[in-house]
Amino acid sequence: MEVLLALVIGVFGGAGVWLVLRPRTFQVVMGLTLLSYAVNLFIFSVGGLFLDKPPLVTPGLPTDLEHYTDPLPQALVLTAIVIGFATTALFLVVLLASRGLSGTDHVDGARDES
């Protein structure tokens, strides 16, 4: 499970960096989205990859990570998902306005020849 999650985080991070370096604005926005997914998965994995363990401290059990799942990374990821969705929507609105004004979605403003 840990190896699969590490591979997924690596693929999302690598694809996100590759897309951020592309010349078109939409690809940059998608790259930033993939990078945010990679960071969210990383933060989520920091809390522990435990199955069937509640994120609450049970009376009578020691308060260590062997008996419960840390809820803080889950709350941080949930907040990051909401903020990431809002900023992606804002980027797409700005992208559409920029494309309407300039006629292209290239970062450098050059006209598309195709």
C-alpha positions in Angstrom: 0.0 0.0 0.0 2.8 2.4 0.9 4.7 1.7 -2.3 1.6 2.2 -4.5 0.8 5.5 -2.7 4.4 6.7 -3.1 4.2 5.9 -6.9 0.9 7.7 -7.3 2.3 10.8 -5.5 5.4 10.6 -7.7 3.5 10.3 -10.9 1.1 13.2 -9.9 4.1 15.3 -8.9 6.1 14.6 -12.0 3.2 15.1 -14.4 2.3 18.3 -12.6 5.8 19.7 -12.9 5.9 18.7 -16.6 2.5 20.5 -17.2 3.5 23.6 -15.3 6.5 24.0 -17.7 4.3 23.8 -20.8 3.7 27.0 -22.8 -0.1 27.0 -22.7 -2.0 28.5 -19.8 -4.6 25.6 -19.6 -1.8 23.1 -19.2 -0.2 25.2 -16.5 -3.5 25.3 -14.6 -3.9 21.5 -14.9 -0.3 21.1 -13.8 -1.0 23.1 -10.7 -4.0 21.0 -10.0 -2.0 17.8 -10.3 0.6 19.2 -8.0 -2.0 20.1 -5.4 -3.4 16.5 -5.6 0.1 15.1 -5.0 0.6 17.4 -2.0 -2.8 16.5 -0.7 -2.0 12.8 -0.9 1.3 13.3 0.8 -0.3 15.2 3.7 -3.0 12.5 3.9 -0.4 9.8 4.1 1.5 11.6 6.9 -1.5 10.9 9.1 -1.0 7.1 8.8 -2.3 4.5 6.5 -4.4 2.5 8.9 -7.7 0.7 8.1 -10.6 0.5 10.5 -9.1 2.8 13.2 -11.3 5.7 14.4 -9.9 9.3 14.5 -11.0 9.5 18.1 -9.2 8.8 21.4 -11.0 6.0 23.2 -11.1 6.0 27.0 -8.9 3.3 28.5 -6.5 3.1 25.5 -3.1 4.9 25.3 -3.1 8.0 23.2 -0.6 6.9 20.7 -0.8 6.4 16.9 -1.2 2.6 17.3 -4.8 3.0 18.6 -6.2 5.8 16.5 -5.7 7.7 13.3 -4.6 11.4 13.5 -7.5 13.5 12.3 -5.4 16.7 11.7 -4.1 15.7 8.2 -7.6 14.7 7.1 -8.9 18.1 8.1 -6.0 19.8 6.4 -6.5 17.9 3.2 -10.3 18.6 3.2 -9.5 22.3 3.6 -6.9 22.2 0.8 -9.3 20.5 -1.5 -11.9 23.2 -1.0 -9.4 26.0 -1.5 -7.8 24.3 -4.5 -11.2 23.9 -6.2 -11.9 27.6 -5.6 -8.5 28.8 -7.0 -8.8 26.4 -10.0 -12.2 27.9 -10.8 -10.7 31.4 -10.5 -7.7 30.5 -12.7 -10.1 29.1 -15.4 -12.2 32.3 -15.3 -9.1 34.4 -15.7 -7.9 32.1 -18.5 -11.2 32.5 -20.4 -11.1 36.2 -20.0 -7.4 36.4 -21.1 -8.2 34.2 -24.1 -11.1 36.4 -25.0 -9.0 39.5 -24.9 -5.8 38.2 -26.5 -7.2 35.5 -28.8 -4.6 32.9 -27.6 -3.8 30.9 -24.5 0.0 31.0 -24.8 1.8 32.2 -21.8 4.1 34.5 -23.8 1.1 35.9 -25.8 2.3 34.7 -29.2 -0.4 33.9 -31.7 -1.2 30.3 -32.4 -0.2 29.4 -35.9 -2.2 26.2 -36.2 
